[in-house]
Amino acid sequence: MSGQSLVMFISVIAIAIAANRADESSSWLQQKNLEQNPGLSVRGPASVDGKKDFPLAKKELLKHTHKVRGPLAAVVELVGQRPEQDGDVFVLKGTVSSEQALNNVEFTWNLPASGVEVVNGQTSSVIAVLSEGKPFETQITLRQVGSANARVTLRVRGRDSALQFGDAAFYHTMDQDKLDAARLELRSKSEAYMASDLPPTSVKNLDLSGGAKKEQLKIFH
Amino acid sequence: MLRAHVYLIISLFLLGACAKKETSNTATNGRISPTYAGPAEAAYCAATVPYGGSTITVSGTAQYVRRETYNQPSAMPSFTGLGSASTSHPDLPAGAYPIRAAEVRVTDAAGNVVQCAQTDPVSGAFSFTVPAGNITYKIAINSRSAQFNGGAIYMNASVLNKPEANQFYSLVTTISAGGGNVATGVLQATALTSGPMLGAAFNILDMFFNANAFLRNKVGTCGATFPGCTSVTTSAPVPKVSAYWEKGFNPNDYFGSTSGLSFYLPDYSRLFILGGISGEIDDADTDHFDNSVILHEYGHFLEDSMFFSDSPGGSHNGNKVIDPRLAWSEGWGNFIQAAILSDTSIFTTPPMAGTPRYFDSSGNVDGTPDLFFAVNLEDMTGTDLVTGGQGEGNFREFSVSRMLIDAVDGTGAEATGSAYIDNISGAFNQIWAGLTKTTGKAFRQPALAFRNIGDLHLAQQALGTTSWSAIRAGNYHDGNTSEYGEYVTTAGSCAIVSPGYNYEIDPTVAATNYANSNLFLDNDFYHLKIATAGTYTISLDYKDADGTGQEADLELYLYNESAQFAVGADILSRSMSDPDSNPATPQNETITVALAPGNYLINVNAFTAGAFSAAGPTQYSIKLNGANLCPASL
C-alpha cells in the first residue's frame, strides 16, 4: 500500500469510527431521554430530528416455523474460567428475561446429586417482578467434584393467570466446550450447504386436484 | 396354533444404523442440513406377496407406549408434565395404543423381502403368510404408512431419523417358520428413555393418523357441500410428510442454538421434532410425546401442502401483536391440534375433552417434569387479552386460534369477548373450504398474497352460509383485510375521510424504533399488484387530522412479496423524511422504484420515536404515479 493510499485508508477508517460514534451518541441520547421520561405519553411536536438511522434486521438464511414459546427465557453463561479438574471453582451467571411483565417468577439451579457442589449463591428464589426488557441476573459459584461431566440446569417458571410458562438452560461442567463446538460446526455445515443449494428459480408446488397450481418461491434468500 | 419361541428386539431397520446409532451428547455427528436430500428412503412394502404350497400364517398386534401429559391430576395435584413410561404406574401411567396402518416388512436371513403387510387401522393387528419350513424370518413394524395393496390410504407419512440417512424406525421380532402358524402376541414399542424409545417415533406417526382421520371425518365430502373445496378421503389423501426425530437430538442444533425447537420446513414437507437437548431427555425439553406440538407442526404441513401459507416465519409467544400472516399460520397450527385432540369422532375419550388447550412439556416424571407452555384456547385470561380494539385479533396468534375454536366447538362454549356469544359450531368444513377453494376469495386463489385470517373471513362470508359476526366480534377480529394486506389499485374505490385524503391512522403505542412498532396501531399495510414492469412513483400525502397540531410523522415503505417486517433485504424502497414541524402544511413521502410484475406490500408507518412525539390522528392518501390507490376486489 502506498503512502497516499495508507493515508486515505486511515482517513476512511477515522470517518467511519466518527460516524459510528455519532450514531451511538444519538442512540444514547434517545435512550437517555426514554429513561428519564418513562411512559411518555405527551404528544409533542411532529418532528424528531435524527432519529431514523436505525438498523434493519437481517434475513434468516432459512425460513422455518418455530413452536410457540412462552415469554420466559433462561440463559446460563460461564463467568471466568471453566472447570478443568476436580476441585476447580467456577461461576455461572443465569439470566432470566421475559417478553412481558410477570410477577413471582421462580428460578431454580438444579444440580446433579454428584459431580458438583455449591460454594456460594442462591439455588432458588422468586423474582417478584420481572419486567419486559429488564432481565434478572443471578450468579452461583460451584466446585467441580471429580472429573466426570455434571449438568447444571437453570429452570424458570412463571404464570399469567391461567397461562403457564417455563424454560431451562444447561451448563455441562466438563463437556460444554465440546457441545458448543459440535453445535457450531453443524450450524456452519448447514449454512454452507444451504448457501450452495440455492435453487435458481421458483418451484412449482402441488397441483391439487381440480385446482390451480400454486407457485411459490423457495425459502432460501 | 403352535406358538413359536418369539423374542422381541427393537432396532433401527438397517444394521448399519444400529451400529452408528447416536445417543451421545452431541448427536450432531453425520448431520449436514435440514434441507439435505440424503439417500432415497427404502421403497414402501406396498403389496402382499402371494405364495402357493406350504405356508404358515403369522399374526400379532403392534402397540406403542406413550408418556401421557398430566396437568395437576387428582392423584397428584401438584404435578404437571409428562408421566411415566410404565402403563402400570399408580398415578401417572403411560398409555398403550395400537400402531395403526403401519408398514410391515418381512425379510429372510439374507435380508430379502419375502412378505409385506400393514397393521390394522383400528387395532394394530397384523397377519400374513410366508413359506413354511426351517426358516427364520424377521418381522419389522416400521414407522411409516402409505397405500397398501392398492387399498385405502390412511396417511402418507414416514417418521425418519435424519435427512442425512432417511432411515425409518422399526419394531422388530424374529420367528421360525418350522413349527406351524405363529402368534407373536403384542409387540410393543416402549417409551423407556434407557431404550431406543421407539414409542416416541410411533407416537408421532399415530398423530399423523389422527390428523388424517379427523380430516376424512370433517371434510370427506367437503367438495359436495362447497364446490371447489378439497375433500380428504382414503383415495384422495393428504400428500406425504416426513417427520425427522432422533432421541436426544435438538433440531435447533442446525441453527447453532441451545433452546429446544420443533419446526416445519416449508416446501420440503419435513417436520423436525425435538427429541431432547444434547442427549438429555428426562430433564430436558422434548416434543415427541407433546401431541400439541406434533399436530401444530403437521398443521403447518397442511398449510403448505393443501392450501397456502404466506407466513414469514419467526418466533412468537402466542400473546403478542405480530405479523398477521404469522398470527394466522401459528394460530391455525394451535387450532388444528386442539380441534383434533378434542374431537370425539377420533377419540373415545379425547385428550382435550372439555377445554381445548395447548401443552408443551419438558422432562418427565423420571427426571424433572414440567409444562413449559400450557394455555387455554377457549378463554382469554390474564394479560392474554386484546387491548387495541376491534381488528387487533387478526394480529394475535391466540386470538386466531380461539376464533377458529369457536367456529367448531359446541354452541354452549363461550366466545372470548364477554359481550358476545358463540353461536357457531361444527363449521370446520367452512374453514377448510375457505382455505382450499380456488375461487370465492378463498386462500388458494392464485391472485392472493399476504394471506392472513382476514382472507379466511372474506372466504367464509363468500360461502354464503352462517354469519360468523358474533364470534368474530367476540375475538376482536375484522372480517376482512382492512388492517393488513388489503388490495389497492388506482381503479379502486376509497371512502374519503376528508377532501384529498382517503385513510387515517392514529398511532397510540410508543415504539423505540420501526422494528418494534405496533403493527396494528402504528402501521397500515396495503397489497399492491404490479402487472407491467416499469418504474413507478409511490407517494404518501398526509396531514393533521383534527387540526390540533399533532400530526404524526408518517413514513413510506415498499416491501417485496416476502415482506418480513423491518428486514432490510425485503424493503425495496423507503422514504422517511421528517415533517416540517408545521402541522398546517401537508407532508409528503415519495419513492420511485423499478418494479417487476408481482405483489408488493406498501407500509405506512407512524414513527413515534419512543414516545408519542408525533402521534396525533393523521389523514393520508397513497398514490401510484399520481393516481389514488384505493381498495378493490381481487
Interface residues (C-beta under 8 A of the other chain):
Chain A: Q30 N33 L34 N37 L40 S41 V42 R43 G44 P45 A46 S47 V48 D49 K51 K52 F54 L56 A57 K58 K59 E60 L62 K63 H64 T65 H66 K67 V68 R69 G70 P71 A73 E99 Q100 A101 N110 R151 T153 R155 R157 D160 S161 A162 L163 Q164 F165 G166 D167 A168 A169 F170 H172 D175 K178 L179 A182 R183 L184 E185 L186 R187 S188 K189 S190 Y193 M194 D197 V203 N205 L206 L208 S209 G210 G211 A212 K213 K214 E215 Q216 L217 K218 I219 H221
Chain B: N25 T26 T28 N29 R31 I32 S33 P34 T35 Y36 T80 G228 T230 A236 P239 D253 Y254 F255 G256 S257 T258 S259 L261 S262 F263 Y264 L265 P266 D267 L274 I277 S278 E280 D283 A284 D285 D287 V293 H296 E297 H300 D304 S305 M306 F308 S311 P312 G313 G314 S315 H316 N317 G318 N319 K320 S329 E330 G333 N334 Y358 D360 S362 T368 D370 L371 F372 F373 A374 V375 N376 D379 T381 G382 T383 D384 E397 T436 T438 R444 Q445 P446 A510 T512 N513 Y514 A515 Q550 E551 A552 D553 E555 E561 S562 Q564 A566 V567 G568 A569 D570 I571 M576 D578 P579 D580 S581 P583 F607 A609 G610 A611 F612 S613 A614 A615 G616
